[in-house]
């Protein structure tokens, strides 16, 4: 039963208050012709957030409580469509009103979940090989502003081997929205995609509804037997919207001004990831930007306690060190027999490569030259990727283990040195480069013994 009230007690920003009874938190209402959501109850004083703002709203406008929470239509007609955070079409297509379902329901009973054991191929080697995405997993993509995380999500949307993609965009720049739309349309992936898009210019309350809209639809597709991948960007914008609404509701702020129930707000969304026995599944990837690249910021910090690992997007690629899929061991023995060996071997090689970038580059020792009673050494100049200053150390010894050193010179600035000619006999020369950070590199040259190759000497 709809209730209508014609006296608004106050209008502050996008929030109105009215005295009413029999109203529930989260119920939907119409303030004039604009949708609003009940966000606070104080006895008979009801606070509502007006979706489209309160410009033009007067204290005598009617407030009609619809007696139901926010709902969204579900059917196969959703595929290929784009909606805003209130479920209104953005693509100039017809509004969908059949089979309305409530949003923001509870997560699935843990006892009804099955252990994740199926791979989702994304076509991204850093995911598929090193940190495999598993059906019903929930993983954030930690990044900073300016990284191509939306481009990464669009690529995953195009390539992931799933049945349905549900994309939830929160606080997107309009260019980012157009990028998602155009990229998915050109790739042909739009036919299996539903998009709920909130742009930075849209009402704040709609930003808080986007994850619930996306997950409610995803849940229905999963119950129908579909493998659903939900892509959310950016969960930090979602948390900021919750923060703004908490301030409006005069809640006591917590860490850095975020509401005290931030953890619960995030967990209620991420815990929607599930693999239904005898039906489909919901897998969640959510971009979480870290202000100032600070992983201790409340949003990424709370997220890390909820999810089953994380991906770090740095310098345009997924960083293998720090990224983790805690469920990958459930599936990477089913992909191919050498998956784990290949993964471990490539990580070791990549680690050695990263370590080598911190050192001066290797070089070759030239042939020593005798001029009179002077023995001259020369070698190729080393270089450093960080343009650090490099100095050299030259040692001359009677044995290849350099226990009997006859000459040593440190802190050489140029690739040459000299000493007096030693007595006749066999000698070994070793040259080492050191950068400002203290990282060292020996020459490429080596001396072969029964124990193998001894590098850095000639």
C-alpha positions as CSV (number, residue, x, y, z in Angstrom):
1,X,0.0,0.0,0.0
2,X,1.4,3.4,-1.0
3,X,1.4,6.2,1.5
4,X,1.4,9.9,0.4
5,X,2.6,12.8,2.6
6,X,2.4,16.4,1.5
7,X,4.6,18.2,4.1
8,X,8.4,18.0,3.9
9,X,10.0,19.0,7.2
10,X,13.4,20.1,5.8
11,X,15.5,20.0,2.6
12,X,19.3,19.9,3.0
13,X,21.4,19.3,-0.1
14,X,19.9,16.2,-1.8
15,X,18.3,15.0,1.4
16,X,14.7,15.6,2.5
17,X,13.0,14.7,5.8
18,X,9.3,14.0,6.3
19,X,7.3,12.6,9.2
20,X,5.8,9.2,8.3
21,X,4.9,5.9,9.9
22,X,5.1,2.3,8.7
23,X,8.2,3.0,6.6
24,X,11.3,0.7,6.4
25,X,14.9,1.6,5.9
26,X,15.8,1.1,2.2
27,X,12.3,1.6,1.0
28,X,11.8,3.5,-2.3
29,X,9.8,6.7,-2.5
30,X,8.8,9.4,-5.0
31,X,9.5,13.0,-4.0
32,X,7.5,14.8,-6.6
33,X,8.5,13.0,-9.7
34,X,12.0,12.0,-8.5
35,X,12.9,8.6,-7.0
36,X,14.3,8.7,-3.4
37,X,15.6,6.1,-1.0
38,X,15.0,5.9,2.8
39,X,18.4,6.2,4.4
40,X,17.6,7.0,8.0
41,X,14.8,6.4,10.5
42,X,14.4,8.3,13.8
43,X,11.0,7.4,15.2
44,X,8.5,9.0,12.8
45,X,11.2,11.3,11.2
46,X,12.2,9.7,7.9
47,X,15.3,10.9,5.9
48,X,15.4,10.3,2.2
49,X,18.1,10.7,-0.4
50,X,16.7,12.1,-3.6
51,X,18.4,10.4,-6.6
52,X,18.2,13.4,-9.0
53,X,18.8,16.1,-6.4
54,X,16.4,18.5,-4.7
55,X,16.6,21.3,-7.1
56,X,13.0,22.4,-7.8
57,X,11.6,20.4,-4.8
58,X,9.5,22.4,-2.4
59,X,8.3,21.6,1.1
60,X,4.7,21.1,-0.2
61,X,5.6,18.5,-2.8
62,X,4.1,15.1,-2.3
63,X,6.2,12.2,-0.9
64,X,4.8,8.9,-1.9
65,X,6.3,5.8,-0.2
66,X,6.1,2.8,-2.6
67,X,6.3,0.2,0.1
68,X,9.2,-1.8,-1.5
69,X,12.9,-1.6,-1.8
70,X,14.8,-0.7,-5.0
71,X,14.1,-3.3,-7.7
72,X,15.5,-4.2,-11.1
73,X,14.0,-6.2,-14.0
74,X,15.5,-9.5,-14.9
75,X,15.2,-11.4,-18.2
76,X,17.4,-12.3,-21.1
77,X,16.4,-9.0,-22.6
78,X,19.0,-7.4,-20.3
79,X,21.9,-8.7,-22.4
80,X,23.4,-6.0,-24.6
81,X,21.7,-3.3,-22.6
82,X,23.1,-0.3,-20.6
83,X,21.4,1.1,-17.5
84,X,22.3,3.8,-14.9
85,X,22.5,3.2,-11.2
86,X,18.7,3.5,-10.8
87,X,18.0,0.9,-13.5
88,X,17.0,3.5,-16.1
89,X,18.2,2.8,-19.6
90,X,21.2,4.8,-20.8
91,X,21.1,3.4,-24.3
92,X,17.8,4.9,-25.4
93,X,16.3,1.5,-25.4
94,X,12.9,0.6,-23.9
95,X,12.5,0.4,-20.1
96,X,12.2,-3.1,-18.8
97,X,9.5,-3.7,-16.2
98,X,8.8,-7.4,-16.3
99,X,10.0,-9.8,-13.6
100,X,11.1,-7.2,-11.1
101,X,13.5,-8.5,-8.4
102,X,14.7,-6.7,-5.2
103,X,18.4,-5.7,-5.0
104,X,20.7,-6.0,-2.0
105,X,19.5,-9.4,-0.7
106,X,21.5,-11.6,1.6
107,X,24.4,-13.7,0.4
108,X,24.1,-17.4,-0.2
109,X,24.2,-19.7,2.9
110,X,27.8,-20.9,3.2
111,X,26.6,-24.5,3.7
112,X,25.1,-24.4,0.2
113,X,28.3,-23.4,-1.5
114,X,30.6,-25.8,-3.2
115,X,34.4,-25.7,-3.2
116,X,35.7,-23.7,-6.1
117,X,37.3,-26.0,-8.6
118,X,36.9,-24.6,-12.1
119,X,39.2,-22.3,-14.0
120,X,38.1,-19.1,-15.7
121,X,40.4,-18.4,-18.7
122,X,40.8,-14.7,-19.2
123,X,43.4,-14.6,-22.0
124,X,45.7,-12.6,-19.7
125,X,48.9,-14.6,-19.2
126,X,49.7,-12.9,-15.9
127,X,46.4,-14.2,-14.6
128,X,46.0,-17.5,-16.3
129,X,49.6,-18.7,-15.7
130,X,50.7,-17.1,-12.5
131,X,47.5,-16.3,-10.4
132,X,44.7,-18.3,-12.0
133,X,41.1,-16.9,-11.6
134,X,38.8,-19.5,-10.2
135,X,35.0,-19.7,-10.6
136,X,33.2,-18.1,-7.6
137,X,36.3,-16.3,-6.5
138,X,36.3,-12.7,-5.4
139,X,39.4,-10.7,-6.2
140,X,40.3,-7.0,-6.2
141,X,42.6,-5.3,-8.6
142,X,44.6,-2.9,-6.6
143,X,45.8,0.1,-8.6
144,X,46.4,3.8,-8.6
145,X,44.8,6.5,-10.6
146,X,46.2,6.7,-14.1
147,X,46.8,3.0,-14.5
148,X,44.9,1.3,-17.4
149,X,42.6,-0.7,-15.1
150,X,39.5,0.0,-17.1
151,X,41.3,-1.1,-20.3
152,X,42.3,-4.3,-18.4
153,X,38.6,-4.9,-17.4
154,X,37.4,-4.4,-20.9
155,X,40.0,-6.9,-22.2
156,X,38.9,-9.4,-19.6
157,X,35.3,-8.8,-20.6
158,X,36.1,-9.6,-24.2
159,X,38.2,-12.7,-23.6
160,X,36.9,-14.4,-20.5
161,X,35.4,-17.8,-21.1
162,X,32.2,-17.2,-19.3
163,X,28.5,-17.0,-20.3
164,X,27.6,-13.6,-19.0
165,X,29.5,-10.4,-18.1
166,X,27.9,-7.9,-15.7
167,X,29.8,-4.6,-15.6
168,X,29.2,-2.2,-12.8
169,X,30.8,1.2,-13.2
170,X,30.9,3.7,-10.3
171,X,32.0,7.3,-10.6
172,X,33.3,6.8,-14.2
173,X,34.4,9.6,-16.3
174,X,32.2,9.8,-19.4
175,X,35.1,8.9,-21.6
176,X,35.6,5.7,-19.7
177,X,31.9,4.8,-20.1
178,X,32.2,5.4,-23.8
179,X,35.4,3.3,-24.0
180,X,33.6,0.4,-22.3
181,X,30.6,0.7,-24.6
182,X,32.5,1.1,-27.8
183,X,35.1,-1.6,-27.1
184,X,32.6,-4.2,-26.2
185,X,30.4,-3.4,-29.1
186,X,33.2,-3.6,-31.6
187,X,34.5,-6.8,-30.2
188,X,31.1,-8.5,-30.3
189,X,31.1,-9.0,-26.5
190,X,28.2,-6.6,-25.9
191,X,25.7,-9.4,-26.7
192,X,26.6,-11.2,-23.5
193,X,27.1,-8.1,-21.4
194,X,24.8,-6.1,-19.0
195,X,26.2,-2.7,-18.0
196,X,25.1,-0.6,-15.0
197,X,26.9,2.7,-15.2
198,X,27.2,5.6,-12.8
199,X,29.2,8.5,-14.0
200,X,30.9,11.2,-11.9
201,X,28.1,13.6,-12.7
202,X,25.2,11.3,-11.6
203,X,23.6,11.4,-8.2
204,X,25.7,10.0,-5.4
205,X,23.1,7.6,-4.1
206,X,23.0,5.9,-7.5
207,X,26.7,5.0,-7.1
208,X,25.8,3.0,-4.0
209,X,23.2,1.1,-5.9
210,X,25.3,0.0,-8.8
211,X,27.0,-3.1,-7.1
212,X,23.6,-4.2,-5.7
213,X,22.0,-3.9,-9.2
214,X,24.8,-5.8,-10.9
215,X,25.0,-8.6,-8.3
216,X,21.2,-9.0,-8.1
217,X,21.1,-9.6,-11.9
218,X,24.2,-11.8,-11.8
219,X,22.6,-14.0,-9.1
220,X,19.5,-14.6,-11.3
221,X,21.7,-15.5,-14.3
222,X,23.7,-17.9,-12.1
223,X,20.6,-19.6,-10.8
224,X,19.6,-20.1,-14.4
225,X,22.9,-22.1,-14.9
226,X,25.1,-19.3,-16.3
227,X,28.7,-18.7,-15.5
228,X,28.7,-15.0,-14.6
229,X,31.7,-12.7,-14.2
230,X,31.0,-9.4,-12.4
231,X,33.4,-6.6,-13.1
232,X,33.2,-3.6,-10.7
233,X,35.1,-0.4,-11.1
234,X,35.9,1.5,-8.9
235,X,35.1,0.2,-5.4
236,X,36.9,3.2,-3.9
237,X,34.3,5.5,-5.5
238,X,31.6,3.3,-4.1
239,X,33.2,3.6,-0.6
240,X,33.5,7.4,-1.1
241,X,29.8,7.5,-1.9
242,X,29.0,5.6,1.3
243,X,31.2,8.1,3.1
244,X,29.3,11.0,1.7
245,X,25.9,9.5,2.6
246,X,27.2,8.7,6.1
247,X,28.1,12.3,6.6
248,X,24.6,13.3,5.4
249,X,23.1,10.9,8.0
250,X,25.3,12.4,10.7
251,X,27.0,9.1,11.5
252,X,30.1,9.2,13.7
253,X,33.0,8.9,11.2
254,X,35.6,6.2,11.5
255,X,39.1,5.8,10.0
256,X,39.7,8.8,7.6
257,X,36.1,9.8,7.7
258,X,34.7,6.5,6.3
259,X,31.6,5.0,8.0
260,X,32.2,2.5,10.7
261,X,30.4,-0.2,8.7
262,X,32.7,0.1,5.7
263,X,33.9,-3.4,6.2
264,X,30.3,-4.8,6.3
265,X,29.3,-2.7,3.2
266,X,32.2,-4.2,1.2
267,X,31.8,-7.7,2.5
268,X,28.1,-7.8,1.8
269,X,28.9,-7.2,-1.9
270,X,32.0,-9.4,-2.3
271,X,30.3,-12.3,-0.5
272,X,27.8,-12.6,-3.3
273,X,30.5,-14.6,-5.2
274,X,29.3,-18.2,-5.2
275,X,29.3,-21.5,-7.1
276,X,25.8,-22.9,-6.9
277,X,25.5,-26.7,-6.8
278,X,23.6,-27.8,-9.9
279,X,23.5,-24.3,-11.4
280,X,25.9,-21.5,-12.4
281,X,28.4,-19.3,-10.6
282,X,29.2,-15.7,-9.8
283,X,32.8,-14.5,-9.9
284,X,33.8,-11.0,-8.9
285,X,36.7,-8.8,-10.0
286,X,36.6,-5.3,-8.5
287,X,39.0,-2.5,-9.2
288,X,40.1,-0.7,-6.0
289,X,42.2,2.4,-6.5
290,X,44.6,3.2,-3.7
291,X,44.9,7.0,-3.0
292,X,48.6,7.8,-3.0
293,X,49.4,4.1,-3.7
294,X,48.7,3.5,0.0
295,X,47.6,-0.1,0.6
296,X,46.8,0.8,4.2
297,X,44.1,3.2,3.0
298,X,40.7,2.0,4.6
299,X,39.2,0.8,1.3
300,X,42.0,-1.5,0.1
301,X,42.9,-2.5,3.7
302,X,39.3,-3.7,4.5
303,X,39.1,-5.3,1.1
304,X,42.2,-7.4,1.7
305,X,40.5,-9.1,4.7
306,X,37.4,-10.0,2.6
307,X,38.8,-11.3,-0.7
308,X,40.8,-14.4,-1.7
309,X,43.9,-12.6,-2.8
310,X,44.5,-9.6,-5.0
311,X,46.0,-8.4,-8.3
312,X,48.4,-5.4,-8.3
313,X,48.3,-3.3,-11.5
314,X,51.6,-1.3,-11.7
315,X,53.2,0.4,-14.6
316,X,50.6,-0.9,-17.0
317,X,50.9,-4.6,-16.1
318,X,49.9,-7.1,-13.4
319,X,52.8,-7.3,-11.0
320,X,53.6,-11.0,-10.2
321,X,55.2,-10.1,-6.9
322,X,52.4,-9.2,-4.4
323,X,49.6,-10.5,-6.7
324,X,48.0,-13.6,-5.3
325,X,45.1,-15.9,-6.1
326,X,44.7,-18.1,-3.0
327,X,42.5,-20.6,-4.9
328,X,44.8,-21.2,-7.8
329,X,46.1,-24.5,-6.4
330,X,42.5,-25.8,-6.7
331,X,42.7,-25.7,-10.5
332,X,46.3,-25.3,-11.8
333,X,46.9,-29.1,-11.6
334,X,43.9,-29.6,-14.0
335,X,45.0,-27.2,-16.7
336,X,48.2,-29.0,-17.9
337,X,50.6,-31.4,-16.2
338,X,53.5,-28.8,-16.2
339,X,51.5,-25.8,-15.2
340,X,53.0,-25.4,-11.7
341,X,56.5,-26.2,-12.9
342,X,56.1,-23.7,-15.7
343,X,54.7,-21.1,-13.3
344,X,57.5,-21.6,-10.7
345,X,60.3,-21.5,-13.4
346,X,59.0,-18.4,-15.0
347,X,58.7,-16.6,-11.7
348,X,62.3,-17.5,-10.9
349,X,63.5,-16.2,-14.2
350,X,61.4,-13.0,-13.8
351,X,62.8,-12.5,-10.3
352,X,66.4,-12.9,-11.7
353,X,65.6,-10.4,-14.4
354,X,64.1,-7.8,-12.0
355,X,67.2,-8.2,-9.7
356,X,69.5,-7.7,-12.7
357,X,67.9,-4.4,-13.5
358,X,69.0,-3.1,-10.1
359,X,72.6,-4.0,-10.8
360,X,75.2,-2.5,-13.3
361,X,75.1,-4.3,-16.6
362,X,77.7,-7.0,-17.3
363,X,80.8,-6.2,-19.4
364,X,83.9,-7.9,-20.9
365,X,87.5,-7.6,-19.8
366,X,89.9,-6.5,-22.5
367,X,93.3,-8.1,-23.2
368,X,96.0,-6.6,-20.7
369,X,98.8,-4.7,-22.4
370,X,102.4,-4.3,-21.3
371,X,104.2,-1.0,-22.1
372,X,107.7,-1.0,-20.7
373,X,107.4,-2.0,-17.0
374,X,103.7,-1.0,-16.9
375,X,100.8,-3.5,-17.1
376,X,97.6,-1.8,-18.4
377,X,94.1,-3.2,-17.9
378,X,91.1,-2.2,-19.9
379,X,87.4,-3.3,-20.1
380,X,84.1,-2.4,-21.5
381,X,82.2,0.3,-19.6
382,X,79.2,-0.9,-17.7
383,X,76.0,1.1,-17.4
384,X,73.1,1.4,-15.0
385,X,69.3,1.5,-15.9
386,X,68.8,4.1,-13.2
387,X,71.7,6.2,-14.4
388,X,73.6,5.7,-11.1
389,X,77.3,6.4,-10.9
390,X,79.4,3.3,-11.4
391,X,82.9,2.6,-10.0
392,X,85.2,-0.4,-10.6
393,X,87.4,-2.5,-8.5
394,X,90.4,-4.3,-10.2
395,X,92.3,-7.2,-8.6
396,X,95.3,-9.2,-9.8
397,X,96.1,-12.5,-8.1
398,X,98.3,-15.5,-8.5
399,X,95.3,-17.9,-8.1
400,X,91.8,-18.0,-9.4
401,X,90.3,-18.0,-5.9
402,X,92.1,-14.6,-5.3
403,X,93.7,-15.7,-2.1
404,X,97.1,-14.3,-3.2
405,X,96.3,-10.8,-4.4
406,X,99.3,-8.8,-5.7
407,X,97.4,-5.7,-6.9
408,X,94.1,-4.1,-6.0
409,X,92.6,-0.7,-6.9
410,X,89.1,0.5,-5.8
411,X,86.8,3.4,-6.8
412,X,88.0,3.6,-10.4
413,X,85.9,6.0,-12.4
414,X,87.0,5.0,-15.9
415,X,87.3,1.5,-17.5
416,X,91.1,1.3,-17.3
417,X,93.8,0.8,-14.7
418,X,97.5,0.1,-14.5
419,X,100.3,-1.3,-12.3
420,X,103.9,-2.3,-12.5
421,X,104.6,-5.6,-14.3
422,X,104.7,-8.4,-11.7
423,X,107.2,-11.3,-11.7
424,X,106.9,-14.0,-14.3
425,X,104.1,-16.5,-13.8
426,X,100.4,-17.1,-14.2
427,X,98.0,-14.4,-13.0
428,X,94.3,-13.8,-12.9
429,X,92.5,-10.4,-13.2
430,X,89.1,-9.8,-11.7
431,X,87.0,-6.7,-12.3
432,X,83.8,-5.8,-10.5
433,X,81.4,-2.8,-11.1
434,X,79.5,-1.2,-8.2
435,X,76.7,1.4,-8.5
436,X,75.7,4.1,-6.0
437,X,73.1,1.7,-4.4
438,X,75.9,-0.7,-3.6
439,X,74.7,-3.4,-6.1
440,X,77.7,-5.2,-7.8
441,X,78.2,-6.9,-11.1
442,X,81.2,-9.0,-12.2
443,X,82.5,-9.3,-15.8
444,X,81.1,-11.8,-18.3
445,X,84.5,-13.5,-18.6
446,X,85.2,-16.7,-16.7
447,X,87.9,-19.2,-16.0
448,X,87.1,-22.9,-16.3
449,X,88.3,-25.4,-13.6
450,X,87.2,-28.9,-12.6
451,X,84.6,-27.3,-10.4
452,X,83.0,-25.4,-13.3
453,X,83.1,-21.8,-14.5
454,X,84.4,-19.0,-12.3
455,X,82.9,-15.8,-13.5
456,X,84.2,-12.3,-13.4
457,X,87.9,-13.1,-14.1
458,X,90.2,-13.6,-16.9
